[in-house]
Amino acid sequence: MSVIPPRTLKGFRDYLPETMAVREQVIETARRVCRSFGFAPIDTPALEYSEILFGKGGEESDRQMYRFEDHGGRDVAMRFDLTVPLARFAAQHVRQLGTPFKRYHVGPVWRGENTQRGRYREFVQFDFDSIGTESLLADVETLVVVHDLFAALGFERFTIHFNNRSILNGLLEKLGLESEAVAVLRALDKLPKIGPQRVSDELHHTAGTSAEQAKSILALAELTGSNDEVIAALPEIVGDSSQAQKGLAAIEEVLSGVRASGIPEERIKVDVSIARGLAYYTGTVYETFLGDLPDIGSVCSGGRYDDLASLYTKQRLPGIGGSLGVDRLIAAIEELGMVDASAAAADVFITLFVAERVGDYLSLAAELRSAGFSVELYPESRKLGTQIKYADRRGHRLAVIIGENEWASETAQIKVLATGTATEVPLSELAQRCRNLLEEAG
């Protein structure tokens, strides 16, 4: 019988313990931050009826969707994000949930797109949303959650760029291009990647814009300056469009709110080039960029989608939320050298020398776990060098060494693996001394 070559599909990946530990840390931090704002956890199936997903994210999302007929002959698809399933979920359970409803949700999604750095065909998203309110306080809170999340993850240099779709819609109304909004949005979403000239060409080919119309759209998208300077310049570009005025007022209110919430000015940017390519966004949209790694792209994006749930219910369920690209963020963390190699390891490693006393070793490990430590007990009686080498490779911080003599004297050696220093302590003080050494190591 031939051996099957071990391999993964293109666009999919295995996660080794070190990377998986980082993923868990990111997710738990995100959970903690969301819970501090009153968000509650939910989950939805990986598979939905295709009619639930198809046509909701736009042409590109439809093209990338994994869609097939299951064994029951049903037309089904794998979710491409967590927002569309949320709209279905809210429509289905709104009477039980009440509004406003605030949820967070972590899970894998699938898109058959071209792979690149930090971008895979199966990836984990962490979403948080407020459903059932049009209040701009929810928009403000969404940006504050993003800020607090990245600060909690240890990032110091990051910027949340935000815009309001009504500004561009107002300009398109003024230019007579309302019917081409989706094509314009799709082209503008590529501006950071392909530049203004190629975006202008795409606007002409896909949206039918004239050179002057494309120039006006790009003048809006390329507007730069401080937050107050951008806001001051917008009226001249968008004119007296009521839609654009509504969007401008919303931007001013959201900016005032995030300032009042204590977000530093350098971490929030009014950026009217932010369009977000998904078709369901209606108001505030935002993207988050890392100052030390801007070319990796947005690591947390989202916006307001006031009409998405209307596809599934007659009850109006406006929403706003965000999506943290966990796998792209992990790629950034790895590239920036922020990975803690010991994150996947237990705090304390216990060597095993006297096979006849395995019960005592098990009891000691249980006692340390009861004291709040994570503990790994080596499964075989081997030479000290072999066991310590294993502990070093695994990234353990402390090794507790107990042989026959130590058992007889009711003592243990605690070795700090990073420095090689060892201390003999009574077994009665083992937990406290381990705690002290871990605190000293930081």
SULZIDA-V513528 format. One record per pair of residues at least 12 apart in sequence whose C-alpha atoms are under 10 Angstrom apart, sorted by the first residue. I is the first residue (numbers start at 1). J is the second residue. D is the distance in whole Angstrom. If there is no record, write none. Layout:
# SULZIDA-V513528
I:J:D  I:J:D
This chain:
# SULZIDA-V513528
9:121:9  10:112:10  10:114:9  10:115:8  10:120:8  10:121:8  10:122:10  11:110:10  11:111:9  11:112:8  11:113:8  11:114:8  11:115:6  11:116:9  11:119:8  11:120:5  11:121:5  11:122:7  11:123:9  12:110:10  12:115:9  12:119:10  12:120:6  12:121:6  12:122:6  12:123:8  13:120:8  13:121:9  13:122:8  13:123:9  16:344:9  17:341:9  17:343:9  17:344:6  17:345:9  17:394:10  18:339:8  18:340:8  18:341:6  18:342:8  18:343:7  18:344:5  18:345:9  18:394:9  18:395:10  19:327:10  19:330:8  19:331:9  19:333:10  19:334:8  19:339:8  19:340:9  19:341:9  19:343:9  19:344:8  20:330:9  20:343:9  20:344:8  21:339:9  21:340:9  21:341:9  21:342:9  21:343:6  21:344:5  21:345:9  22:326:10  22:329:10  22:330:7  22:333:9  22:334:9  22:338:9  22:339:7  22:340:8  22:341:9  22:343:7  22:344:8  23:124:9  23:326:7  23:327:8  23:329:9  23:330:7  23:333:10  24:326:10  24:343:10  24:344:10  25:153:9  25:343:9  26:126:10  26:149:9  26:150:10  26:152:9  26:153:7  26:324:10  26:326:7  26:327:10  26:329:9  26:330:8  26:333:10  27:106:8  27:124:10  27:125:9  27:126:7  27:153:10  27:324:9  27:326:8  29:149:7  29:150:9  29:152:7  29:153:7  30:104:9  30:106:9  30:126:8  30:127:9  30:128:9  30:145:9  30:146:9  30:148:9  30:149:6  30:150:9  30:152:8  30:153:8  30:324:9  30:326:10  31:104:8  31:105:9  31:106:9  31:126:9  31:127:10  31:128:9  31:149:9  32:149:9  32:152:9  33:145:7  33:146:9  33:148:7  33:149:6  33:150:10  33:152:8  34:102:9  34:103:8  34:104:7  34:127:10  34:128:7  34:129:10  34:142:10  34:145:7  34:146:9  34:148:9  34:149:8  35:102:10  35:103:9  35:104:9  36:145:9  37:102:9  37:141:8  37:142:10  37:144:10  37:145:8  38:101:10  38:102:7  38:103:8  38:104:10  39:101:8  39:102:5  39:103:5  39:104:6  39:105:10  39:128:7  39:129:8  39:130:8  40:101:8  40:102:6  40:103:5  40:104:6  40:105:8  40:128:9  40:129:10  41:102:9  41:103:6  41:104:5  41:105:6  41:106:8  41:127:10  41:128:9  42:86:9  42:89:9  42:102:10  42:103:7  42:104:6  42:105:6  42:106:8  43:82:9  43:85:9  43:86:9  43:89:9  43:103:10  43:104:9  43:105:6  43:106:8  43:107:8  44:79:10  44:82:8  44:85:7  44:86:8  44:88:10  44:89:8  44:105:9  44:106:10  44:107:9  45:78:9  45:79:8  45:85:8  45:107:10  46:77:8  46:78:6  46:79:6  46:80:9  46:81:10  46:82:9  46:85:9  46:107:8  46:108:8  46:109:7  46:110:9  47:66:10  47:67:9  47:76:7  47:77:6  47:78:5  47:79:6  47:80:10  47:85:10  47:109:10  48:67:10  48:75:9  48:76:6  48:77:6  48:78:6  48:79:7  48:85:8  48:88:10  49:67:9  49:68:10  49:69:10  49:74:8  49:75:6  49:76:4  49:77:6  49:78:9  49:79:10  50:65:9  50:66:10  50:67:7  50:68:9  50:69:10  50:74:9  50:75:6  50:76:5  50:77:5  50:78:8  50:79:9  51:75:8  51:76:8  51:77:9  52:76:9  52:77:9  52:79:9  52:84:8  52:85:8  52:87:9  52:88:7  52:311:9  52:312:8  53:65:9  53:67:10  53:76:9  53:77:7  53:78:8  53:79:7  53:80:8  53:81:9  53:83:10  53:84:7  53:85:8  53:88:9  54:67:9  54:76:10  54:77:8  54:79:10  54:80:10  54:84:10  55:279:9  55:280:10  56:83:10  56:84:7  56:278:8  56:279:7  56:280:7  56:308:8  56:311:9  57:80:9  57:81:9  57:83:10  57:84:8  57:277:8  57:278:5  57:279:5  57:280:6  57:281:9  57:308:10  58:182:8  58:183:10  58:186:9  58:277:8  58:278:6  58:279:5  58:280:8  59:182:9  59:183:10  59:186:10  59:277:10  59:278:9  59:279:9  60:111:10  60:113:9  60:186:9  60:277:9  60:278:9  60:279:10  61:80:7  61:81:9  61:111:8  61:112:9  61:113:9  61:277:10  61:278:8  61:279:10  62:80:9  62:111:9  62:112:10  63:111:9  63:112:8  63:113:9  64:80:8  64:110:8  64:111:5  64:112:4  64:113:6  64:114:9  64:121:9  65:77:7  65:78:7  65:79:8  65:80:6  65:109:10  65:110:7  65:111:6  65:112:6  65:113:9  66:78:6  66:79:8  66:80:8  66:110:7  66:111:7  66:112:7  66:121:10  67:79:9  77:110:10  78:108:10  78:109:7  78:110:6  78:111:9  79:108:8  79:109:6  79:110:6  79:111:8  80:108:9  80:109:5  80:110:5  80:111:6  80:112:9  80:121:10  80:122:9  80:123:10  81:107:9  81:108:8  81:109:6  81:110:8  81:111:9  81:123:10  81:124:9  81:125:8  81:126:10  81:127:9  81:323:9  82:104:10  82:105:8  82:106:8  82:107:8  82:108:9  82:109:7  82:124:10  82:125:8  82:126:8  82:127:7  82:128:9  82:322:10  82:323:8  83:105:10  83:127:8  83:128:9  83:129:8  83:280:10  83:302:9  83:305:9  83:308:9  83:309:10  83:319:10  83:320:10  83:321:8  83:322:9  83:323:9  84:280:9  84:308:8  84:309:8  85:309:10  86:103:9  86:104:10  86:105:9  86:127:10  86:129:9  86:131:9  86:308:10  86:309:8  86:319:10  87:131:9  87:305:10  87:307:9  87:308:6  87:309:5  87:310:8  87:311:8  87:312:8  87:313:9  87:317:8  87:318:9  87:319:9  88:308:9  88:309:7  88:310:9  88:311:8  88:312:6  88:313:9  89:309:9  89:312:9  90:131:8  90:132:9  90:309:7  90:312:9  90:313:9  90:317:8  91:309:6  91:310:8  91:311:9  91:312:6  91:313:6  91:314:9  91:315:8  91:316:9  91:317:8  92:309:10  92:312:8  92:313:8  94:131:9  94:132:9  94:313:10  94:315:9  94:317:9  98:131:9  98:132:8  99:130:9  99:131:7  99:132:5  99:133:7  99:317:9  100:130:7  100:131:5  100:132:5  100:133:6  100:134:10  100:138:10  100:317:9  100:318:9  100:319:9  101:129:8  101:130:6  101:131:5  101:132:7  101:133:9  101:317:10  101:319:9  102:128:7  102:129:6  102:130:4  102:131:6  102:132:9  102:138:10  102:319:10  102:320:10  102:321:9  103:127:8  103:128:6  103:129:6  103:130:7  103:131:8  103:321:9  104:126:7  104:127:5  104:128:4  104:129:7  104:130:9  104:321:9  104:322:9  104:323:10  105:125:8  105:126:6  105:127:5  105:128:6  105:129:9  105:323:9  106:124:7  106:125:6  106:126:4  106:127:6  106:128:9  106:323:9  106:324:9  106:326:9  107:123:8  107:124:5  107:125:6  107:126:7  107:127:9  107:326:10  108:121:10  108:122:7  108:123:5  108:124:4  108:125:6  108:126:9  108:326:10  109:121:8  109:122:6  109:123:6  109:124:6  109:125:7  110:122:5  110:123:7  110:124:9  111:123:9  116:296:10  117:296:7  117:297:10  117:328:8  117:331:8  117:332:9  118:296:7  118:297:9  118:299:10  118:325:9  118:326:9  118:327:6  118:328:4  118:329:8  118:330:8  118:331:5  118:332:8  119:296:10  119:325:9  119:327:7  119:328:6  119:329:10  119:331:9  120:327:8  120:328:9  122:327:9  123:325:8  123:326:8  123:327:6  123:328:9  124:323:10  124:324:9  124:325:7  124:326:6  124:327:6  124:328:9  125:300:9  125:322:10  125:323:6  125:324:6  125:325:5  125:326:6  125:327:8  125:328:10  126:300:9  126:322:8  126:323:6  126:324:5  126:325:7  126:326:7  127:300:9  127:301:10  127:302:9  127:321:7  127:322:6  127:323:4  127:324:6  127:325:9  127:326:10  128:142:8  128:145:9  128:146:10  128:302:10  128:320:9  128:321:5  128:322:6  128:323:7  128:324:9  129:142:8  129:302:9  129:303:9  129:304:9  129:319:7  129:320:6  129:321:4  129:322:6  129:323:9  130:142:8  130:304:9  130:317:10  130:318:8  130:319:6  130:320:6  130:321:6  130:322:10  131:304:10  131:305:9  131:306:9  131:309:9  131:316:10  131:317:6  131:318:6  131:319:4  131:320:7  131:321:9  132:306:9  132:309:10  132:315:9  132:316:7  132:317:5  132:318:5  132:319:6  132:320:9  133:306:9  133:316:9  133:317:7  133:318:6  133:319:6  133:320:8  134:283:10  134:304:9  134:305:10  134:306:8  134:317:9  134:318:6  134:319:7  134:320:8  135:318:10  135:319:10  135:320:10  136:250:7  136:251:9  136:253:7  136:254:7  136:257:9  136:283:10  136:284:9  136:304:10  136:320:9  137:253:9  137:254:8  137:257:7  137:258:10  138:254:9  138:304:9  138:319:9  138:320:7  138:321:9  139:250:9  139:251:10  139:253:10  139:254:7  139:255:10  139:257:9  139:258:9  139:283:9  139:284:7  139:285:9  139:303:8  139:304:8  139:319:9  139:320:7  139:321:8  140:251:10  140:253:9  140:254:5  140:255:8  140:256:9  140:257:6  140:258:6  140:259:9  140:260:10  140:261:9  140:284:10  141:254:9  141:257:8  141:258:8  141:261:9  141:320:10  141:321:9  142:258:10  142:286:10  142:302:9  142:303:9  142:304:10  142:320:8  142:321:6  142:322:7  143:160:8  143:161:10  143:162:9  143:254:9  143:255:10  143:257:10  143:258:7  143:261:10  143:263:9  143:268:9  143:286:8  143:287:10  143:288:10  143:301:10  143:302:10  143:303:10  143:321:9  143:322:9  144:160:10  144:257:9  144:258:7  144:259:10  144:261:7  144:262:9  144:263:7  144:268:10  145:321:10  145:322:9  146:159:10  146:160:8  146:287:10  146:288:8  146:300:8  146:301:9  146:321:10  146:322:8  146:323:9  146:324:9  147:159:8  147:160:8  147:258:10  147:263:7  147:264:10  147:267:8  147:268:9  147:288:9  148:263:9  149:324:10  150:288:9  150:290:9  150:299:10  150:300:9  153:333:10  153:338:10  154:333:10  154:338:9  155:290:8  155:291:9  155:292:9  155:333:9  155:338:10  156:267:9  156:290:9  156:291:8  156:292:9  157:266:9  157:267:8  157:289:9  157:290:6  157:291:5  157:292:7  157:293:9  158:266:8  158:267:6  158:268:9  158:288:7  158:289:6  158:290:4  158:291:5  158:292:8  158:293:9  158:294:9  159:264:10  159:265:9  159:266:7  159:267:4  159:268:6  159:269:7  159:287:8  159:288:6  159:289:5  159:290:7  159:291:7  159:294:10  159:298:10  160:266:9  160:267:6  160:268:5  160:269:6  160:270:9  160:271:9  160:286:7  160:287:6  160:288:4  160:289:7  160:290:9  160:298:9  160:300:9  160:301:9  161:267:8  161:268:6  161:269:5  161:270:6  161:271:6  161:272:9  161:273:9  161:274:7  161:285:8  161:286:5  161:287:5  161:288:6  161:289:8  161:298:10  161:301:9  162:251:8  162:254:9  162:255:9  162:268:8  162:269:6  162:270:5  162:271:6  162:272:7  162:273:9  162:274:7  162:275:9  162:284:7  162:285:6  162:286:4  162:287:7  162:288:9  162:301:9  162:302:9  162:303:9  163:247:8  163:248:9  163:250:9  163:251:7  163:254:10  163:269:9  163:270:6  163:271:6  163:272:5  163:273:8  163:274:6  163:275:8  163:276:10  163:283:8  163:284:6  163:285:5  163:286:6  163:287:9  163:303:9  164:244:9  164:246:9  164:247:6  164:248:8  164:249:10  164:250:7  164:251:7  164:270:9  164:271:9  164:272:7  164:273:10  164:274:8  164:275:8  164:281:9  164:282:8  164:283:5  164:284:4  164:285:6  164:286:8  164:303:9  164:304:9  165:185:9  165:243:9  165:244:9  165:247:7  165:248:10  165:272:9  165:274:9  165:275:7  165:276:9  165:281:7  165:282:6  165:283:5  165:284:6  165:285:7  165:303:9  165:304:9  166:241:10  166:242:9  166:243:5  166:244:5  166:245:8  166:246:7  166:247:5  166:248:8  166:250:9  166:251:10  166:282:7  166:283:6  166:284:8  167:220:9  167:234:9  167:235:10  167:237:10  167:238:7  167:241:9  167:242:9  167:243:7  167:244:4  167:245:7  167:246:8  167:247:5  167:248:7  167:249:10  167:250:10  167:251:9  167:272:8  167:283:9  167:284:10  168:181:9  168:184:9  168:185:9  168:217:8  168:220:8  168:221:9  168:238:8  168:243:9  168:244:7  168:247:9  168:272:8  168:273:9  168:274:10  168:275:8  169:181:7  169:184:10  169:185:10  169:238:10  169:241:9  169:243:7  169:244:7  169:247:9  169:282:9  169:283:10  170:238:7  170:239:9  170:240:9  170:241:5  170:242:7  170:243:5  170:244:4  170:245:8  170:246:9  170:247:8  171:213:10  171:216:8  171:217:8  171:220:9  171:237:8  171:238:5  171:239:8  171:240:9  171:241:7  171:242:10  171:243:8  171:244:7  172:184:9  172:213:9  172:216:9  172:217:8  172:238:9  172:241:10  172:243:10  172:244:10  173:238:10  173:241:7  173:242:10  173:243:8  173:244:9  174:238:8  174:239:8  174:240:9  174:241:7  174:242:10  174:243:10  174:244:9  175:209:9  175:212:10  175:213:7  175:214:10  175:216:9  175:217:9  175:238:10  176:209:10  176:213:9  177:207:8  177:208:9  177:209:8  177:213:9  179:207:9  180:203:9  180:206:9  180:207:6  180:208:8  180:209:9  181:207:8  181:279:9  182:206:10  182:207:9  182:277:8  182:278:9  182:279:7  182:280:10  183:202:9  183:203:7  183:205:10  183:206:6  183:207:6  183:208:9  183:277:9  183:279:10  184:199:9  184:200:10  184:202:9  184:203:6  184:204:10  184:206:8  184:207:6  184:208:10  184:209:9  184:214:9  184:217:9  184:275:9  184:277:9  185:203:9  185:207:10  185:273:10  185:274:9  185:275:6  185:276:7  185:277:6  185:278:8  185:279:8  186:199:10  186:202:9  186:203:9  186:206:9  186:207:10  186:275:8  186:276:8  186:277:5  186:278:8  186:279:9  187:199:6  187:200:8  187:201:9  187:202:6  187:203:6  187:204:10  187:206:8  187:207:9  187:275:9  187:277:8  188:200:9  188:202:9  188:203:8  188:217:9  188:218:8  188:221:8  188:273:7  188:274:8  188:275:6  188:276:8  188:277:8  189:273:8  189:274:7  189:275:6  189:276:6  189:277:6  189:278:9  190:202:10  190:273:10  190:274:10  190:275:9  190:276:9  190:277:9  191:218:9  191:221:9  191:222:9  191:273:8  191:274:9  191:275:10  192:273:9  192:274:10  192:295:9  192:297:9  193:295:9  193:297:9  196:214:10  196:215:9  196:218:7  196:219:10  196:221:9  196:222:9  197:214:10  197:215:10  197:218:9  199:214:9  199:218:8  200:213:9  200:214:6  200:215:8  200:217:9  200:218:8  201:214:9  202:214:9  203:217:9  203:218:10  216:237:8  216:238:9  217:237:9  217:238:10  217:273:10  218:273:8  219:237:8  219:272:10  219:273:9  220:233:9  220:234:8  220:237:7  220:238:8  220:271:10  220:272:7  220:273:7  221:271:8  221:272:5  221:273:4  221:274:8  221:275:9  222:271:9  222:272:8  222:273:6  223:237:10  223:270:10  223:271:8  223:272:7  223:273:8  224:269:10  224:270:9  224:271:7  224:272:9  224:273:9  225:269:9  225:270:9  225:271:9  226:265:9  226:266:9  226:269:8  226:270:8  226:271:10  227:251:10  227:252:9  227:255:9  227:265:9  227:266:10  227:268:8  227:269:6  227:270:5  227:271:8  228:252:9  228:255:10  228:269:10  228:270:8  229:270:10  230:269:10  230:270:7  230:271:8  230:272:8  231:248:7  231:249:9  231:251:8  231:252:8  231:270:8  231:271:10  231:272:10  232:248:10  234:248:8  234:272:9  235:248:8  246:283:10  247:283:7  247:284:8  250:283:9  250:284:8  251:270:8  251:283:10  251:284:8  252:270:9  254:284:9  255:268:8  255:269:9  255:270:8  267:288:9  267:289:10  267:291:10  268:288:9  269:286:10  269:287:10  269:288:10  270:286:9  271:285:10  271:286:9  271:287:9  272:285:10  272:286:10  274:286:7  274:287:7  275:287:9  275:303:10  276:301:8  276:302:8  276:303:8  278:302:10  279:305:9  279:308:10  280:303:9  280:304:8  280:305:6  280:306:8  280:307:7  280:308:6  280:309:10  281:302:8  281:303:6  281:304:6  281:305:5  281:306:8  281:307:8  281:308:8  281:319:10  281:320:9  282:303:8  282:304:6  282:305:5  282:306:6  282:307:8  282:308:9  282:318:10  282:319:10  282:320:10  283:303:7  283:304:5  283:305:7  283:306:8  283:320:9  284:302:8  284:303:5  284:304:5  284:305:9  284:320:8  284:321:10  285:301:8  285:302:6  285:303:4  285:304:6  285:305:9  285:320:9  285:321:9  285:322:9  286:298:9  286:300:8  286:301:6  286:302:6  286:303:6  286:304:9  286:321:10  286:322:8  287:299:7  287:300:6  287:301:4  287:302:7  287:303:9  287:322:9  287:323:10  287:324:10  288:300:5  288:301:6  288:302:9  288:324:9  289:301:9  290:329:10  290:332:9  292:332:9  292:336:8  293:332:7  293:333:10  293:335:9  293:336:8  294:332:10  296:328:8  296:329:9  296:331:9  296:332:7  297:328:9  297:329:10  297:332:10  298:324:9  298:325:8  298:328:9  298:329:9  299:323:8  299:324:6  299:325:5  299:326:8  299:327:9  299:328:6  299:329:6  299:330:10  299:332:9  300:322:7  300:323:6  300:324:4  300:325:6  300:326:9  300:328:9  300:329:9  301:321:9  301:322:6  301:323:5  301:324:7  301:325:8  302:320:8  302:321:6  302:322:4  302:323:6  302:324:9  303:319:9  303:320:5  303:321:6  303:322:6  303:323:9  304:318:8  304:319:6  304:320:4  304:321:7  304:322:9  305:317:9  305:318:6  305:319:5  305:320:6  305:321:8  306:318:4  306:319:5  306:320:8  307:319:8  340:395:9  341:393:10  341:394:9  341:395:6  341:396:9  342:392:10  342:393:10  342:394:7  342:395:4  342:396:6  342:397:7  343:394:10  343:395:8  343:396:9  344:394:8  344:395:8  344:396:9  345:374:8  345:375:9  345:376:8  345:391:9  345:392:10  345:393:10  345:394:6  345:395:6  345:396:5  345:397:8  346:373:8  346:374:5  346:375:5  346:376:6  346:377:10  346:391:10  346:394:9  346:395:8  346:396:6  346:397:8  346:398:9  347:369:10  347:372:10  347:373:6  347:374:5  347:375:6  347:376:8  347:395:9  347:396:6  347:397:6  347:398:6  347:399:9  347:434:9  347:435:10  347:438:8  348:365:9  348:368:9  348:369:9  348:373:7  348:374:6  348:375:5  348:376:6  348:377:9  348:391:9  348:396:6  348:397:6  348:398:5  348:399:6  348:400:7  348:414:9  348:415:10  348:416:10  348:434:8  348:438:9  349:365:9  349:374:9  349:375:6  349:376:5  349:377:6  349:378:7  349:387:9  349:388:9  349:390:10  349:391:7  349:392:10  349:394:10  349:395:10  349:396:6  349:397:8  349:398:6  349:399:5  349:400:6  349:401:9  349:414:10  349:415:10  349:417:10  350:362:10  350:364:9  350:365:7  350:375:7  350:376:6  350:377:5  350:378:6  350:379:10  350:387:9  350:388:10  350:391:9  350:398:9  350:399:6  350:400:5  350:401:6  350:402:8  350:414:9  351:376:9  351:377:6  351:378:6  351:379:9  351:380:9  351:381:8  351:382:9  351:383:10  351:384:8  351:386:10  351:387:7  351:388:8  351:391:9  351:399:7  351:400:6  351:401:5  351:402:7  351:403:9  352:377:7  352:378:6  352:379:7  352:380:6  352:381:5  352:382:7  352:383:9  352:384:9  352:387:8  352:400:9  352:401:8  352:402:7  352:403:8  353:378:9  353:379:10  353:380:8  353:381:5  353:382:7  353:383:8  353:384:8  353:387:10  353:401:9  353:402:7  353:403:6  353:404:8  354:380:9  354:381:7  354:382:9  354:402:9  354:403:6  354:404:7  354:407:9  355:379:10  355:380:8  355:381:6  355:382:10  356:381:10  357:403:10  357:404:9  357:407:9  358:377:10  358:379:9  358:380:10  358:381:9  360:407:9  361:377:8  361:378:10  361:402:9  361:407:10  362:377:8  364:377:10  364:427:9  364:430:10  364:431:10  365:377:7  367:430:10  367:431:8  368:430:8  368:431:6  368:432:10  368:434:9  369:431:9  370:431:10  371:431:7  371:432:9  371:435:9  372:431:9  372:435:9  373:431:8  373:434:9  373:435:8  375:396:9  375:398:10  375:399:10  376:391:9  376:396:9  376:399:10  377:399:10  377:400:10  378:390:9  378:391:9  384:401:9  384:403:10  387:399:9  387:401:10  388:401:9  388:415:10  388:417:8  389:417:10  391:417:8  392:417:7  392:418:8  395:417:9  395:418:9  396:416:9  396:417:7  396:418:9  397:415:9  397:416:6  397:417:6  397:418:7  397:419:10  397:434:10  397:437:9  397:438:8  397:441:9  398:414:7  398:415:6  398:416:5  398:417:6  398:418:8  398:420:10  398:422:10  398:434:8  398:437:8  398:438:8  399:412:10  399:413:8  399:414:6  399:415:5  399:416:7  399:417:7  399:420:10  399:422:9  399:434:10  400:412:7  400:413:6  400:414:5  400:415:6  400:416:9  400:422:9  400:423:10  400:424:10  400:430:9  400:434:9  401:413:5  401:414:6  401:415:8  401:422:9  401:424:9  402:414:9  402:427:10  406:424:9  406:425:10  406:426:9  406:427:9  407:427:9  409:426:8  409:427:9  410:425:9  410:426:6  410:427:6  410:428:8  411:424:7  411:425:6  411:426:4  411:427:5  411:428:8  411:429:9  411:430:8  412:424:6  412:425:6  412:426:6  412:427:6  412:428:10  412:429:10  412:430:7  413:425:6  413:426:9  413:427:9  413:430:9  414:430:8  414:433:8  414:434:8  414:437:9  415:434:10  415:437:10  416:434:10  416:437:8  416:438:9  416:441:9  418:441:9
